[in-house]
Each structure stands twice: as structure tokens, then as C-alpha cells.
Amino acid sequence: MSQADVAEALQASGPLQRADGPYAQEDFADGVKVFYEEGRMACVALDAVTGPQVLLAGFALAGRDPEEAYPYLLDHAAEHGNWLAYTPMSPWP
């Protein structure tokens, strides 16, 4: 997705804050951070405390015990030919 596509999907007029770096970063309301590589969305990070509840195929992600969520995410990614980078901490500053 492009930056404009992300803002439209989030129903936001734009991010609250932007930062440049190896991955451009946009911070939206409600704890949503979006990272871009070469102008295309590369990662979405959610604040588990302030961020929205997010569902993946009906499975609630925010507020889950990592030991419960991690196997589900690995299985879902493998079933769809994707890979997973999962951490309770943001890999970017």
C-alpha cells in the first residue's frame, strides 16, 4: 500500500507524526505506526495498550498472551506463504 492508501484505510486525513530513516515511519492516532520501504508499506506496529483491537481471520491479536498468539501467527503465515517478524518491542527506534 502507498502512504495515501494507508491513510484512506485508517480513515485518517494523515499521520500525526512522520519520521525518516531506513524505514519511513508514520504515527497515527490510537497507537498505530506504519513503516514504509521505498514508499510502500513494509510493517504495521500496534501499541498493545492504546492501539485498536486487530483481528486476523477472526483471531484477536491485541492483548493476547504472546505464547498463544505466536504459534497462531506462525501457522497462519505458513498457510499463506508468508513470513513473520513478531516481537513485543518495536525493532525500529
Secondary structure, 3 states (H helix, E strand, C coil): CCHHHHHHHCCCCCCCEEECCCCEEEEEHHHEEEEEECCEEEEEEECCCCCCCCEECCEECCCCCHHHHHHHHHHHHHHCCCCCCCCCCCCCC
